[in-house]
């Protein structure tokens, strides 16, 4: 696919995702209006909508049909957004700006920043639960095939929600954030530098975990087998790690203006990075290997999706 | 039931609940060990375990059997605990002690306080999802009755989880916390005093909502009808509101030492309370009316449970 064609398609698909997310935004009224405003302010900060987009692409590539994936797409973006809202808090990274826009706490105050993050995490589960047939009267289903179908769909939704929860939690993203803070603290306190194992743990949990949740949930909801879901977990691992190594690479060779954020910020608070530990050339080779393997796994498991393949390569080979 | 017998039974049941919760505590290892320690520290702070206890009692009173309620019992205690952890943060109430023990952030720092709260909220959903048959191969279920049973149980678990999420979120507990902060801020900034409607909104959402979730989820998991679940919602509303009015009453007539916390703290940061708005005698009469009505609803809907009836009356008529 030509770059221009890819970019047009990416933009079109991203606006479709945006429209889906908007359907699940909370209405801003009642005595709790402020927290609802703060949540919507956070959700509407823009961004690539990468996780719901990946989820949707994997869902359709595995032959998924219908709208069951949509509440899950909104849910994963809410989880990603809450993690940024809490990360930006004064007690965490103390960031007043993100993507050139004031952060949630710096507009609504610390307390509302905390509550808006909590509200978004909680709303993610409320939203995903809409994929279940909560109101349908199952006892009226007399056709055996039909009840099997409904039971199968519920089980798939429960599995997808379980993966989402597990990858977002202390065994996933929150675990990665904790390990990151702990490693930085250790470096500051005792000068003890981060090991490659620890660095990969942080990249895997802080970044790859939600990409894994997106791709695994998309596959599960489309009815993929356990083996296929496991392949998506590996594919997403590669994408997440390659993305982070590329971050480390750009931090060395990149230009602050082009990158849109100060070089040396974010994960790069660590004195050791993938690049300092393995060297620039090996880091570049690893990005290439990991992302090509990801595309290969995807094609072998889910089938050909040229847009998705190009999306993966654009993420891991990005120049800014 | 004699008071002594009731207290012995309460203690026994509370330790049973404690044992169930402990089965779902995260293991403290890995690079994210600190957040896991902070979560367990928070969960093991003691407390009445009121919400899981109510859930279990309602579950058995409606004829529920088996262990499906147990992950939900642990989940609701995790949600209650996370709300306390975040409430205590410097950016919120800035409390260094709770029940005579140092609060989570004051032991582990602000950042870990935020992450431990996030981790607990997330873990609540991971835990409740264990009530679903995630691994069972449903296609192997050839007996029609059996597949109906499994589908029905999954739907009940999904409904219970949806109620839990809705009552914990911005339409429930988080909504109540927001309204509380907003009302206090208004009183401080402009002297505008809280109205009865606003006060009841705060009591209903901040306190009653999780009691509603406990009792409704217990009923749903036991297979109660929609009408019965709605009755539990009303019953729990009465308990929550009566409990909070009693708090306001004790704040006026109580003794700081007996109450175990400084009189005038907590919700009583508002200049207006239920007692100042309606007078002490009317407030007392309302507590009596609300709690007797709660017991009456319970008996008419779920049947006789003398322990539970006495528990409700002990909560709303407490002297400290």
Interface residues (C-beta under 8 A of the other chain):
Chain A: X26 X30 X31 X32 X34 X35 X36 X39 X82 X86 X89 X90 X91 X92 X110 X111 X112 X113 X114 X115 X117 X118 X119 X121 X122 X123 X125 X126 X129 X132 X133 X134 X136 X138 X139 X141 X144 X147 X148 X150 X151 X152 X154 X155 X157 X158 X159 X161 X162 X165 X166 X168 X169 X170 X174 X175 X176 X177 X178 X179 X181 X182 X183 X198 X201 X202 X205
Chain B: X26 X30 X31 X32 X34 X35 X36 X39 X82 X86 X89 X90 X91 X92 X110 X111 X112 X113 X114 X115 X117 X118 X119 X121 X122 X123 X125 X126 X129 X132 X133 X134 X136 X138 X139 X141 X144 X147 X148 X150 X151 X152 X154 X155 X157 X158 X159 X161 X162 X165 X166 X168 X169 X170 X174 X175 X176 X177 X178 X179 X181 X182 X183 X198 X201 X202 X205
